[in-house]
Amino acid sequence: MATPVVRFQFKNPTERQTIQWGVLFGTRIAPLAQAYETTGEFVLQGMALAKACTVDQAHIPLADVQLLSPVTRNQQFLCQGVNYESHVRESGLNPASFPFNTIFTKSPACITGPYNDVIRPRHVQLLDYEIELGLVLKKDLRESTRVTPDTLHEVLAGLTIVNDVSARDVQLPQQQFYKGKSYRSFGPVGPYLLLLEPQEWKRLPQLRMSLSVNGSVRQNDVCGSMIHPPHATLTELSGLHDLAAGDLIATGTPSGCAAKAPGKAAMFIAKHLLSEETKWKLFIRNGLKNPLYLQPNDVMELSIRTDDGQIDLGAQRTRVVPA
């Protein structure tokens, strides 16, 4: 049975303010004795202790604590782009033209908690959302490693929810994924790090991702729709550079984002008849008319779980606020 691990601190200032780790049992937390400084330390030293926790040890009410991101900011934050065919198509692209796994990074400084506000910078007008399944490394990978669906449990510790918040009016006109996606608070993660048992990894394709804004569902798809599944991505990344225990990989988003490509005729005109400057001015002007882009006070709710509820990563809830 999967183990939901949380990283937390007490809300009451009179309580201990040390950040702690624990296992969630319903509405109560069983705290771990050791305070791990990083996700990597927890994964390497605390996973076995977390899995051994029992409900009898759960004495901290969930209502008394603030849940933090289970991924600490020292870890690498790696991302996959255009990894769902539906999102490729809504971006105006042909999936057949993208045989390669698109990889980029977000600054780990953008990582924030699962219920913290998302801050929209003053100059950002086209703020977008992307629900993604997050993979957390179980061990260091210092050399090229072949990973298969049957060996995922040897390489991955668990799963978490990621919202890849994006400033489209920075990312796309400047062709700067890192800049457009790395503002502070643009990486809500959690609420749990869900530690899976070896046999549970086989159900990863059945996980359903759902994101709503103000109660209206915008994104809904299963992880089995990925073009480049986790085992292939881990194999490729391990052949490129070192990965460390606790590192986070966000595996891409399905369709339903606010940003969408215009029709074929408009794209042809933009590509062949307009200057780059004019094209992107029109993109931003048209985007300002799109009601799907996030506005201050919008509330995003994200969940990832199997339809039968046997594997459940919890629910994220964040509000957009102006800088």
Buried (B, 14 or more C-beta within 10 A) or exposed (E): EBBBBBBBBBEEEEEEEEBBBBBBBEEBBBBBEEBBEBBBBBBBEBBEBBBEBEEEBBEBEBEEBBBBBBBBBBBBBBBBBBBBBBBBBBBBBEBEEBEEBBBBBBBBBBBBBBBBBBBBBEEBBBBBBBBBBBBBBBBBBEEEBEBEEEBBBEBBBBBBBBBBBBBBBBBBBEEBBEEBBBBBBBBBBBBBBBBBEEEBBEBBBBBBBBBBBEEEEBBBBBBEBBBBBBBBBBBBBBEEEEBBBBBBBBBBBBBBBBBBBBEEEBEEBBEEEBEEEEBBEBBBEEBEEEEBBBEBEBBBBBBBBBEEEEBBBBBBBBBBBEE
